[in-house]
Amino acid sequence: MPSIARLFAVTIDCPDPVRLARFYQGFLGGELRSATPDFVVLTSALDVRLDFQRVANHRPPQWPDAAAARRLHLDFRVEDLPRAERLLLDLGAVLAAEQPGGQRFRVLIDPAGHPVCLAVASATGVPEAGVG
């Protein structure tokens, strides 16, 4: 099927856009842009940017509570899993109590409560089977 659109941004709802944008900038690099502290853009050399938007009623998703509403979370491929995990912890993330990935990936919780997954290359493959 031909594409009529291209993803350019992922917007993350949070209580403090500047703080959360700085957290991700510390991990990913890039530059922060904002005309207001209620909406911050993290730009980089990648095709997709991260936007951070203030919401007054933000409630962090519970991980891995099956009864909690699921929301978007971010997955990042990393070359050195322990190094990336340490960096995120130093930036203010918390290691999630539930770690279903063994040595293939880690789940951390960002400062606004969103799950963030770090995965080694062998865990980032696309399934062979198509969607029927």
Secondary structure as GFF3:
##gff-version 3
##sequence-region A 1 132
A	DSSP	beta_strand	9	14	.	.	.	ID=ss1
A	DSSP	alpha_helix	17	28	.	.	.	ID=ss2
A	DSSP	beta_strand	31	36	.	.	.	ID=ss3
A	DSSP	beta_strand	39	43	.	.	.	ID=ss4
A	DSSP	beta_strand	49	54	.	.	.	ID=ss5
A	DSSP	beta_strand	74	77	.	.	.	ID=ss6
A	DSSP	alpha_helix	81	91	.	.	.	ID=ss7
A	DSSP	beta_strand	94	95	.	.	.	ID=ss8
A	DSSP	beta_strand	105	109	.	.	.	ID=ss9
A	DSSP	beta_strand	115	119	.	.	.	ID=ss10
A	DSSP	three_ten_helix	121	123	.	.	.	ID=ss11
###
